[in-house]
Amino acid sequence: MITIDRMEIDYRLGGRPDARAHLARRLDRIVAERIGGALEAALGEAGRDDGPVVLIRRLDLRLWIDATRTSDGDIARAWSSTLAEAFFRRLAEAGPADVRRYHHQGAYLAAWLADHVSGRTDGRWEYAALRTLDDVPTGRAAALVLGRDRRWIAPAWVALADAHRLDAVVDAFHAADVAVRPPPRHASIRASCGGWRLGSRLLPRPRVPTGGLGPRCAPSSRSPPARTLCRRR
C-alpha cells in the first residue's frame, strides 16, 4: 500500500491564463484519480499491503511533460515512474534519519508501541500517522490501533516479544482497555503475517490480551508444548 501524507506541486505552465488554469485542474485530477494505481504498478512488490513498510521523510523531484500533447494515462505513468525512481534511489542512498524500514505492518506497530510505552513517540516523523495517539494511554492506544486491522495483532506481539518489550506493553493495559483471560494450555494458531506463518505452539502462561487484541485459540490436544514463534513459509 502506498500512502503519501502530503504532496506539494509547483506547476510551471505556459499559455494564456485560462489555458493554464484548465491544465492545472486537469493535472490535479490526474494526481487525485490515477497516480495511486500507476505508482503501485511502478513499485511492484514494494507496494504490496502485506509487504515491508518503508517510510521516507521527503522526496523532491522534477518532471517535464508536454501535457497538451500527452494523454492522461501517459502523464500518470510518467509521473509515477519518476516517483518510483526517486523512491528507490532514496531508499538506496538515505540513512535512518530520512528512511525507516520495517519487515511488515506488525513490526511497525510493535516499534510504535514499544516507543509509546516508553514515552518516545512525541515529534518522531516516522510516527506522524499515529500522532493523535501520543497522549492516549498505551493500553487504549494499542486497542485502537490493532483493532483497525486484526491480521497484524499476532505479528505485532511476536515483534514485541523478540524486542523484549511485550511485558512492558501488556502491563500498560487496564481493565477498561481490554478483557484479560488466561489462555488455553494448548493452542493451535494459524495467522497470516505477510510472508510469515505463525506456528502451532503453546502460548506463554503470563497475561495475554484477548477479545479484540489477541488471537482466539481453539484448544487442541495435538499441539506440542512450546513457545510461540514465527517461521518462514
KOLZA-593285 format. One record per residue (C-alpha): residue number from 0; residue in three letters; x, y, z. Coordinates in steps of 0.25 Angstrom, whole numbers, plus 2048, in hexadecimal, padded with zeros to 3 digits. Example, Ala and Ser with C-alpha at 12.3 -4.5 7.8 and 13.67 -1.06 7.14 Angstrom:
BEGIN
<r><lovo>0</lovo><lumba>ALA</lumba><east>831</east><north>7EE</north><up>81F</up></r>
<r><lovo>1</lovo><lumba>SER</lumba><east>837</east><north>7FC</north><up>81D</up></r>
//
This chain:
BEGIN
<r><lovo>0</lovo><lumba>MET</lumba><east>800</east><north>800</north><up>800</up></r>
<r><lovo>1</lovo><lumba>ILE</lumba><east>805</east><north>80E</north><up>7FC</up></r>
<r><lovo>2</lovo><lumba>THR</lumba><east>802</east><north>81A</north><up>805</up></r>
<r><lovo>3</lovo><lumba>ILE</lumba><east>807</east><north>828</north><up>802</up></r>
<r><lovo>4</lovo><lumba>ASP</lumba><east>804</east><north>830</north><up>80E</up></r>
<r><lovo>5</lovo><lumba>ARG</lumba><east>806</east><north>83E</north><up>807</up></r>
<r><lovo>6</lovo><lumba>MET</lumba><east>809</east><north>841</north><up>7F9</up></r>
<r><lovo>7</lovo><lumba>GLU</lumba><east>80D</east><north>84F</north><up>7F5</up></r>
<r><lovo>8</lovo><lumba>ILE</lumba><east>80D</east><north>852</north><up>7E6</up></r>
<r><lovo>9</lovo><lumba>ASP</lumba><east>813</east><north>85E</north><up>7DF</up></r>
<r><lovo>10</lovo><lumba>TYR</lumba><east>80D</east><north>85F</north><up>7D1</up></r>
<r><lovo>11</lovo><lumba>ARG</lumba><east>815</east><north>867</north><up>7C6</up></r>
<r><lovo>12</lovo><lumba>LEU</lumba><east>80B</east><north>869</north><up>7BB</up></r>
<r><lovo>13</lovo><lumba>GLY</lumba><east>80B</east><north>871</north><up>7AE</up></r>
<r><lovo>14</lovo><lumba>GLY</lumba><east>800</east><north>877</north><up>7A6</up></r>
<r><lovo>15</lovo><lumba>ARG</lumba><east>7F5</east><north>880</north><up>7A9</up></r>
<r><lovo>16</lovo><lumba>PRO</lumba><east>7EF</east><north>881</north><up>7B8</up></r>
<r><lovo>17</lovo><lumba>ASP</lumba><east>7E2</east><north>87A</north><up>7B4</up></r>
<r><lovo>18</lovo><lumba>ALA</lumba><east>7EA</east><north>86F</north><up>7AE</up></r>
<r><lovo>19</lovo><lumba>ARG</lumba><east>7F4</east><north>86E</north><up>7B9</up></r>
<r><lovo>20</lovo><lumba>ALA</lumba><east>7E8</east><north>86D</north><up>7C3</up></r>
<r><lovo>21</lovo><lumba>HIS</lumba><east>7E2</east><north>862</north><up>7BB</up></r>
<r><lovo>22</lovo><lumba>LEU</lumba><east>7EF</east><north>85A</north><up>7BA</up></r>
<r><lovo>23</lovo><lumba>ALA</lumba><east>7F1</east><north>85B</north><up>7C9</up></r>
<r><lovo>24</lovo><lumba>ARG</lumba><east>7E3</east><north>856</north><up>7CC</up></r>
<r><lovo>25</lovo><lumba>ARG</lumba><east>7E6</east><north>84A</north><up>7C2</up></r>
<r><lovo>26</lovo><lumba>LEU</lumba><east>7F3</east><north>847</north><up>7C9</up></r>
<r><lovo>27</lovo><lumba>ASP</lumba><east>7ED</east><north>848</north><up>7D7</up></r>
<r><lovo>28</lovo><lumba>ARG</lumba><east>7E2</east><north>83E</north><up>7D2</up></r>
<r><lovo>29</lovo><lumba>ILE</lumba><east>7ED</east><north>834</north><up>7CD</up></r>
<r><lovo>30</lovo><lumba>VAL</lumba><east>7F4</east><north>835</north><up>7DA</up></r>
<r><lovo>31</lovo><lumba>ALA</lumba><east>7E8</east><north>832</north><up>7E2</up></r>
<r><lovo>32</lovo><lumba>GLU</lumba><east>7E2</east><north>827</north><up>7D9</up></r>
<r><lovo>33</lovo><lumba>ARG</lumba><east>7ED</east><north>820</north><up>7D2</up></r>
<r><lovo>34</lovo><lumba>ILE</lumba><east>7FB</east><north>822</north><up>7D9</up></r>
<r><lovo>35</lovo><lumba>GLY</lumba><east>7F8</east><north>818</north><up>7E4</up></r>
<r><lovo>36</lovo><lumba>GLY</lumba><east>7F5</east><north>80C</north><up>7DB</up></r>
<r><lovo>37</lovo><lumba>ALA</lumba><east>800</east><north>80F</north><up>7D2</up></r>
<r><lovo>38</lovo><lumba>LEU</lumba><east>80A</east><north>811</north><up>7DD</up></r>
<r><lovo>39</lovo><lumba>GLU</lumba><east>806</east><north>803</north><up>7E3</up></r>
<r><lovo>40</lovo><lumba>ALA</lumba><east>809</east><north>7FD</north><up>7D6</up></r>
<r><lovo>41</lovo><lumba>ALA</lumba><east>816</east><north>804</north><up>7D4</up></r>
<r><lovo>42</lovo><lumba>LEU</lumba><east>81B</east><north>800</north><up>7E2</up></r>
<r><lovo>43</lovo><lumba>GLY</lumba><east>817</east><north>7F1</north><up>7E0</up></r>
<r><lovo>44</lovo><lumba>GLU</lumba><east>819</east><north>7E9</north><up>7ED</up></r>
<r><lovo>45</lovo><lumba>ALA</lumba><east>81D</east><north>7F5</north><up>7F5</up></r>
<r><lovo>46</lovo><lumba>GLY</lumba><east>80F</east><north>7FA</north><up>7F4</up></r>
<r><lovo>47</lovo><lumba>ARG</lumba><east>808</east><north>7ED</north><up>7FA</up></r>
<r><lovo>48</lovo><lumba>ASP</lumba><east>7FF</east><north>7EF</north><up>806</up></r>
<r><lovo>49</lovo><lumba>ASP</lumba><east>806</east><north>7E3</north><up>80D</up></r>
<r><lovo>50</lovo><lumba>GLY</lumba><east>814</east><north>7E7</north><up>809</up></r>
<r><lovo>51</lovo><lumba>PRO</lumba><east>81F</east><north>7EF</north><up>810</up></r>
<r><lovo>52</lovo><lumba>VAL</lumba><east>81B</east><north>7FC</north><up>816</up></r>
<r><lovo>53</lovo><lumba>VAL</lumba><east>825</east><north>807</north><up>811</up></r>
<r><lovo>54</lovo><lumba>LEU</lumba><east>823</east><north>815</north><up>815</up></r>
<r><lovo>55</lovo><lumba>ILE</lumba><east>82A</east><north>821</north><up>80E</up></r>
<r><lovo>56</lovo><lumba>ARG</lumba><east>82A</east><north>82E</north><up>815</up></r>
<r><lovo>57</lovo><lumba>ARG</lumba><east>82B</east><north>836</north><up>808</up></r>
<r><lovo>58</lovo><lumba>LEU</lumba><east>82D</east><north>835</north><up>7F9</up></r>
<r><lovo>59</lovo><lumba>ASP</lumba><east>830</east><north>840</north><up>7EF</up></r>
<r><lovo>60</lovo><lumba>LEU</lumba><east>82F</east><north>83E</north><up>7E0</up></r>
<r><lovo>61</lovo><lumba>ARG</lumba><east>82D</east><north>846</north><up>7D3</up></r>
<r><lovo>62</lovo><lumba>LEU</lumba><east>825</east><north>841</north><up>7C8</up></r>
<r><lovo>63</lovo><lumba>TRP</lumba><east>824</east><north>847</north><up>7BA</up></r>
<r><lovo>64</lovo><lumba>ILE</lumba><east>817</east><north>843</north><up>7B1</up></r>
<r><lovo>65</lovo><lumba>ASP</lumba><east>811</east><north>849</north><up>7A5</up></r>
<r><lovo>66</lovo><lumba>ALA</lumba><east>803</east><north>848</north><up>7AB</up></r>
<r><lovo>67</lovo><lumba>THR</lumba><east>7FC</east><north>84D</north><up>7A0</up></r>
<r><lovo>68</lovo><lumba>ARG</lumba><east>800</east><north>842</north><up>797</up></r>
<r><lovo>69</lovo><lumba>THR</lumba><east>800</east><north>837</north><up>7A1</up></r>
<r><lovo>70</lovo><lumba>SER</lumba><east>7F5</east><north>82E</north><up>7A5</up></r>
<r><lovo>71</lovo><lumba>ASP</lumba><east>7F0</east><north>82E</north><up>7B4</up></r>
<r><lovo>72</lovo><lumba>GLY</lumba><east>7F5</east><north>81F</north><up>7B5</up></r>
<r><lovo>73</lovo><lumba>ASP</lumba><east>803</east><north>822</north><up>7AF</up></r>
<r><lovo>74</lovo><lumba>ILE</lumba><east>804</east><north>82E</north><up>7B9</up></r>
<r><lovo>75</lovo><lumba>ALA</lumba><east>800</east><north>825</north><up>7C5</up></r>
<r><lovo>76</lovo><lumba>ARG</lumba><east>80A</east><north>81A</north><up>7C0</up></r>
<r><lovo>77</lovo><lumba>ALA</lumba><east>816</east><north>825</north><up>7BE</up></r>
<r><lovo>78</lovo><lumba>TRP</lumba><east>813</east><north>82B</north><up>7CC</up></r>
<r><lovo>79</lovo><lumba>SER</lumba><east>812</east><north>81E</north><up>7D3</up></r>
<r><lovo>80</lovo><lumba>SER</lumba><east>81F</east><north>819</north><up>7CC</up></r>
<r><lovo>81</lovo><lumba>THR</lumba><east>826</east><north>825</north><up>7D1</up></r>
<r><lovo>82</lovo><lumba>LEU</lumba><east>821</east><north>824</north><up>7DF</up></r>
<r><lovo>83</lovo><lumba>ALA</lumba><east>825</east><north>815</north><up>7DF</up></r>
<r><lovo>84</lovo><lumba>GLU</lumba><east>833</east><north>818</north><up>7DA</up></r>
<r><lovo>85</lovo><lumba>ALA</lumba><east>835</east><north>823</north><up>7E5</up></r>
<r><lovo>86</lovo><lumba>PHE</lumba><east>82F</east><north>819</north><up>7EF</up></r>
<r><lovo>87</lovo><lumba>PHE</lumba><east>839</east><north>80E</north><up>7EC</up></r>
<r><lovo>88</lovo><lumba>ARG</lumba><east>845</east><north>818</north><up>7EB</up></r>
<r><lovo>89</lovo><lumba>ARG</lumba><east>841</east><north>81E</north><up>7F9</up></r>
<r><lovo>90</lovo><lumba>LEU</lumba><east>840</east><north>810</north><up>7FF</up></r>
<r><lovo>91</lovo><lumba>ALA</lumba><east>84E</east><north>80C</north><up>7FA</up></r>
<r><lovo>92</lovo><lumba>GLU</lumba><east>855</east><north>819</north><up>7FE</up></r>
<r><lovo>93</lovo><lumba>ALA</lumba><east>84E</east><north>81F</north><up>80A</up></r>
<r><lovo>94</lovo><lumba>GLY</lumba><east>851</east><north>81C</north><up>819</up></r>
<r><lovo>95</lovo><lumba>PRO</lumba><east>848</east><north>819</north><up>824</up></r>
<r><lovo>96</lovo><lumba>ALA</lumba><east>845</east><north>828</north><up>827</up></r>
<r><lovo>97</lovo><lumba>ASP</lumba><east>83D</east><north>828</north><up>81A</up></r>
<r><lovo>98</lovo><lumba>VAL</lumba><east>839</east><north>81A</north><up>817</up></r>
<r><lovo>99</lovo><lumba>ARG</lumba><east>833</east><north>80F</north><up>821</up></r>
<r><lovo>100</lovo><lumba>ARG</lumba><east>831</east><north>801</north><up>81D</up></r>
<r><lovo>101</lovo><lumba>TYR</lumba><east>828</east><north>7F6</north><up>824</up></r>
<r><lovo>102</lovo><lumba>HIS</lumba><east>826</east><north>7E8</north><up>820</up></r>
<r><lovo>103</lovo><lumba>HIS</lumba><east>817</east><north>7E9</north><up>81F</up></r>
<r><lovo>104</lovo><lumba>GLN</lumba><east>80C</east><north>7F2</north><up>825</up></r>
<r><lovo>105</lovo><lumba>GLY</lumba><east>80C</east><north>7EA</north><up>832</up></r>
<r><lovo>106</lovo><lumba>ALA</lumba><east>81B</east><north>7ED</north><up>834</up></r>
<r><lovo>107</lovo><lumba>TYR</lumba><east>818</east><north>7FC</north><up>832</up></r>
<r><lovo>108</lovo><lumba>LEU</lumba><east>80C</east><north>7FC</north><up>83C</up></r>
<r><lovo>109</lovo><lumba>ALA</lumba><east>815</east><north>7F4</north><up>846</up></r>
<r><lovo>110</lovo><lumba>ALA</lumba><east>820</east><north>7FE</north><up>845</up></r>
<r><lovo>111</lovo><lumba>TRP</lumba><east>816</east><north>809</north><up>847</up></r>
<r><lovo>112</lovo><lumba>LEU</lumba><east>810</east><north>802</north><up>853</up></r>
<r><lovo>113</lovo><lumba>ALA</lumba><east>81E</east><north>800</north><up>859</up></r>
<r><lovo>114</lovo><lumba>ASP</lumba><east>821</east><north>80F</north><up>858</up></r>
<r><lovo>115</lovo><lumba>HIS</lumba><east>813</east><north>813</north><up>85C</up></r>
<r><lovo>116</lovo><lumba>VAL</lumba><east>814</east><north>80C</north><up>86A</up></r>
<r><lovo>117</lovo><lumba>SER</lumba><east>822</east><north>812</north><up>86C</up></r>
<r><lovo>118</lovo><lumba>GLY</lumba><east>81D</east><north>820</north><up>868</up></r>
<r><lovo>119</lovo><lumba>ARG</lumba><east>826</east><north>821</north><up>85C</up></r>
<r><lovo>120</lovo><lumba>THR</lumba><east>81B</east><north>824</north><up>851</up></r>
<r><lovo>121</lovo><lumba>ASP</lumba><east>81A</east><north>833</north><up>852</up></r>
<r><lovo>122</lovo><lumba>GLY</lumba><east>81F</east><north>83A</north><up>846</up></r>
<r><lovo>123</lovo><lumba>ARG</lumba><east>824</east><north>82E</north><up>83F</up></r>
<r><lovo>124</lovo><lumba>TRP</lumba><east>821</east><north>82F</north><up>830</up></r>
<r><lovo>125</lovo><lumba>GLU</lumba><east>820</east><north>821</north><up>82D</up></r>
<r><lovo>126</lovo><lumba>TYR</lumba><east>814</east><north>820</north><up>837</up></r>
<r><lovo>127</lovo><lumba>ALA</lumba><east>80D</east><north>82C</north><up>830</up></r>
<r><lovo>128</lovo><lumba>ALA</lumba><east>801</east><north>823</north><up>82C</up></r>
<r><lovo>129</lovo><lumba>LEU</lumba><east>7FF</east><north>820</north><up>83B</up></r>
<r><lovo>130</lovo><lumba>ARG</lumba><east>802</east><north>82D</north><up>841</up></r>
<r><lovo>131</lovo><lumba>THR</lumba><east>7F4</east><north>82F</north><up>846</up></r>
<r><lovo>132</lovo><lumba>LEU</lumba><east>7F6</east><north>824</north><up>850</up></r>
<r><lovo>133</lovo><lumba>ASP</lumba><east>803</east><north>82A</north><up>856</up></r>
<r><lovo>134</lovo><lumba>ASP</lumba><east>7FB</east><north>82E</north><up>863</up></r>
<r><lovo>135</lovo><lumba>VAL</lumba><east>7F2</east><north>822</north><up>863</up></r>
<r><lovo>136</lovo><lumba>PRO</lumba><east>7F6</east><north>817</north><up>86E</up></r>
<r><lovo>137</lovo><lumba>THR</lumba><east>7FD</east><north>80C</north><up>867</up></r>
<r><lovo>138</lovo><lumba>GLY</lumba><east>7F3</east><north>801</north><up>86A</up></r>
<r><lovo>139</lovo><lumba>ARG</lumba><east>7E8</east><north>809</north><up>864</up></r>
<r><lovo>140</lovo><lumba>ALA</lumba><east>7F1</east><north>80D</north><up>858</up></r>
<r><lovo>141</lovo><lumba>ALA</lumba><east>7F4</east><north>7FF</north><up>855</up></r>
<r><lovo>142</lovo><lumba>ALA</lumba><east>7E6</east><north>7FB</north><up>856</up></r>
<r><lovo>143</lovo><lumba>LEU</lumba><east>7E2</east><north>806</north><up>84C</up></r>
<r><lovo>144</lovo><lumba>VAL</lumba><east>7EE</east><north>803</north><up>842</up></r>
<r><lovo>145</lovo><lumba>LEU</lumba><east>7EE</east><north>7F4</north><up>842</up></r>
<r><lovo>146</lovo><lumba>GLY</lumba><east>7DF</east><north>7F3</north><up>841</up></r>
<r><lovo>147</lovo><lumba>ARG</lumba><east>7DF</east><north>7FA</north><up>833</up></r>
<r><lovo>148</lovo><lumba>ASP</lumba><east>7E5</east><north>7EE</north><up>82C</up></r>
<r><lovo>149</lovo><lumba>ARG</lumba><east>7E6</east><north>7E2</north><up>835</up></r>
<r><lovo>150</lovo><lumba>ARG</lumba><east>7EF</east><north>7DA</north><up>82C</up></r>
<r><lovo>151</lovo><lumba>TRP</lumba><east>7FA</east><north>7E2</north><up>832</up></r>
<r><lovo>152</lovo><lumba>ILE</lumba><east>7F7</east><north>7DE</north><up>840</up></r>
<r><lovo>153</lovo><lumba>ALA</lumba><east>7FF</east><north>7D1</north><up>841</up></r>
<r><lovo>154</lovo><lumba>PRO</lumba><east>80B</east><north>7D7</north><up>839</up></r>
<r><lovo>155</lovo><lumba>ALA</lumba><east>80C</east><north>7E3</north><up>842</up></r>
<r><lovo>156</lovo><lumba>TRP</lumba><east>80C</east><north>7DA</north><up>84E</up></r>
<r><lovo>157</lovo><lumba>VAL</lumba><east>817</east><north>7D2</north><up>848</up></r>
<r><lovo>158</lovo><lumba>ALA</lumba><east>81F</east><north>7DE</north><up>845</up></r>
<r><lovo>159</lovo><lumba>LEU</lumba><east>81E</east><north>7E4</north><up>853</up></r>
<r><lovo>160</lovo><lumba>ALA</lumba><east>822</east><north>7D7</north><up>859</up></r>
<r><lovo>161</lovo><lumba>ASP</lumba><east>82E</east><north>7D6</north><up>850</up></r>
<r><lovo>162</lovo><lumba>ALA</lumba><east>832</east><north>7E4</north><up>855</up></r>
<r><lovo>163</lovo><lumba>HIS</lumba><east>82F</east><north>7E0</north><up>863</up></r>
<r><lovo>164</lovo><lumba>ARG</lumba><east>825</east><north>7EB</north><up>864</up></r>
<r><lovo>165</lovo><lumba>LEU</lumba><east>818</east><north>7E3</north><up>865</up></r>
<r><lovo>166</lovo><lumba>ASP</lumba><east>817</east><north>7E3</north><up>874</up></r>
<r><lovo>167</lovo><lumba>ALA</lumba><east>818</east><north>7F2</north><up>875</up></r>
<r><lovo>168</lovo><lumba>VAL</lumba><east>80D</east><north>7F3</north><up>86B</up></r>
<r><lovo>169</lovo><lumba>VAL</lumba><east>804</east><north>7E9</north><up>871</up></r>
<r><lovo>170</lovo><lumba>ASP</lumba><east>806</east><north>7EF</north><up>87F</up></r>
<r><lovo>171</lovo><lumba>ALA</lumba><east>801</east><north>7FC</north><up>879</up></r>
<r><lovo>172</lovo><lumba>PHE</lumba><east>7F3</east><north>7F6</north><up>877</up></r>
<r><lovo>173</lovo><lumba>HIS</lumba><east>7E8</east><north>7F9</north><up>881</up></r>
<r><lovo>174</lovo><lumba>ALA</lumba><east>7DA</east><north>7F2</north><up>882</up></r>
<r><lovo>175</lovo><lumba>ALA</lumba><east>7D3</east><north>7FE</north><up>87A</up></r>
<r><lovo>176</lovo><lumba>ASP</lumba><east>7DD</east><north>7FB</north><up>86E</up></r>
<r><lovo>177</lovo><lumba>VAL</lumba><east>7DB</east><north>7EC</north><up>86C</up></r>
<r><lovo>178</lovo><lumba>ALA</lumba><east>7D6</east><north>7E0</north><up>874</up></r>
<r><lovo>179</lovo><lumba>VAL</lumba><east>7E1</east><north>7D7</north><up>878</up></r>
<r><lovo>180</lovo><lumba>ARG</lumba><east>7DF</east><north>7C8</north><up>878</up></r>
<r><lovo>181</lovo><lumba>PRO</lumba><east>7E8</east><north>7BC</north><up>87B</up></r>
<r><lovo>182</lovo><lumba>PRO</lumba><east>7EC</east><north>7B5</north><up>86E</up></r>
<r><lovo>183</lovo><lumba>PRO</lumba><east>7E9</east><north>7A7</north><up>86C</up></r>
<r><lovo>184</lovo><lumba>ARG</lumba><east>7F4</east><north>79D</north><up>86F</up></r>
<r><lovo>185</lovo><lumba>HIS</lumba><east>7F6</east><north>798</north><up>861</up></r>
<r><lovo>186</lovo><lumba>ALA</lumba><east>7F2</east><north>7A1</north><up>855</up></r>
<r><lovo>187</lovo><lumba>SER</lumba><east>7F2</east><north>7A0</north><up>847</up></r>
<r><lovo>188</lovo><lumba>ILE</lumba><east>7F5</east><north>7AD</north><up>83F</up></r>
<r><lovo>189</lovo><lumba>ARG</lumba><east>7F6</east><north>7AF</north><up>831</up></r>
<r><lovo>190</lovo><lumba>ALA</lumba><east>7F7</east><north>7BE</north><up>82E</up></r>
<r><lovo>191</lovo><lumba>SER</lumba><east>7FC</east><north>7C4</north><up>821</up></r>
<r><lovo>192</lovo><lumba>CYS</lumba><east>807</east><north>7CE</north><up>823</up></r>
<r><lovo>193</lovo><lumba>GLY</lumba><east>80B</east><north>7D3</north><up>815</up></r>
<r><lovo>194</lovo><lumba>GLY</lumba><east>816</east><north>7C9</north><up>811</up></r>
<r><lovo>195</lovo><lumba>TRP</lumba><east>815</east><north>7C3</north><up>81F</up></r>
<r><lovo>196</lovo><lumba>ARG</lumba><east>80D</east><north>7B8</north><up>825</up></r>
<r><lovo>197</lovo><lumba>LEU</lumba><east>80B</east><north>7B7</north><up>834</up></r>
<r><lovo>198</lovo><lumba>GLY</lumba><east>80E</east><north>7A9</north><up>838</up></r>
<r><lovo>199</lovo><lumba>SER</lumba><east>805</east><north>7A0</north><up>841</up></r>
<r><lovo>200</lovo><lumba>ARG</lumba><east>80B</east><north>7A1</north><up>84F</up></r>
<r><lovo>201</lovo><lumba>LEU</lumba><east>808</east><north>7A3</north><up>85D</up></r>
<r><lovo>202</lovo><lumba>LEU</lumba><east>805</east><north>7B1</north><up>861</up></r>
<r><lovo>203</lovo><lumba>PRO</lumba><east>80D</east><north>7B6</north><up>86D</up></r>
<r><lovo>204</lovo><lumba>ARG</lumba><east>805</east><north>7B6</north><up>87B</up></r>
<r><lovo>205</lovo><lumba>PRO</lumba><east>806</east><north>7C5</north><up>87E</up></r>
<r><lovo>206</lovo><lumba>ARG</lumba><east>7FB</east><north>7CF</north><up>87B</up></r>
<r><lovo>207</lovo><lumba>VAL</lumba><east>7F7</east><north>7CF</north><up>86D</up></r>
<r><lovo>208</lovo><lumba>PRO</lumba><east>7ED</east><north>7D9</north><up>868</up></r>
<r><lovo>209</lovo><lumba>THR</lumba><east>7E1</east><north>7D2</north><up>860</up></r>
<r><lovo>210</lovo><lumba>GLY</lumba><east>7D3</east><north>7D7</north><up>85C</up></r>
<r><lovo>211</lovo><lumba>GLY</lumba><east>7D7</east><north>7E0</north><up>851</up></r>
<r><lovo>212</lovo><lumba>LEU</lumba><east>7E6</east><north>7E1</north><up>853</up></r>
<r><lovo>213</lovo><lumba>GLY</lumba><east>7EB</east><north>7D3</north><up>854</up></r>
<r><lovo>214</lovo><lumba>PRO</lumba><east>7E9</east><north>7C7</north><up>84B</up></r>
<r><lovo>215</lovo><lumba>ARG</lumba><east>7DE</east><north>7BE</north><up>84E</up></r>
<r><lovo>216</lovo><lumba>CYS</lumba><east>7E3</east><north>7B0</north><up>850</up></r>
<r><lovo>217</lovo><lumba>ALA</lumba><east>7DC</east><north>7A3</north><up>84E</up></r>
<r><lovo>218</lovo><lumba>PRO</lumba><east>7E0</east><north>798</north><up>859</up></r>
<r><lovo>219</lovo><lumba>SER</lumba><east>7E7</east><north>78D</north><up>852</up></r>
<r><lovo>220</lovo><lumba>SER</lumba><east>7ED</east><north>781</north><up>859</up></r>
<r><lovo>221</lovo><lumba>ARG</lumba><east>7F7</east><north>77E</north><up>84E</up></r>
<r><lovo>222</lovo><lumba>SER</lumba><east>7FE</east><north>78C</north><up>84F</up></r>
<r><lovo>223</lovo><lumba>PRO</lumba><east>80C</east><north>78A</north><up>855</up></r>
<r><lovo>224</lovo><lumba>PRO</lumba><east>810</east><north>791</north><up>862</up></r>
<r><lovo>225</lovo><lumba>ALA</lumba><east>81A</east><north>79C</north><up>85E</up></r>
<r><lovo>226</lovo><lumba>ARG</lumba><east>81B</east><north>7AB</north><up>85C</up></r>
<r><lovo>227</lovo><lumba>THR</lumba><east>815</east><north>7B4</north><up>851</up></r>
<r><lovo>228</lovo><lumba>LEU</lumba><east>81D</east><north>7B6</north><up>845</up></r>
<r><lovo>229</lovo><lumba>CYS</lumba><east>81D</east><north>7BB</north><up>836</up></r>
<r><lovo>230</lovo><lumba>ARG</lumba><east>824</east><north>7B4</north><up>82B</up></r>
<r><lovo>231</lovo><lumba>ARG</lumba><east>825</east><north>7B6</north><up>81C</up></r>
<r><lovo>232</lovo><lumba>ARG</lumba><east>81B</east><north>7AE</north><up>813</up></r>
//
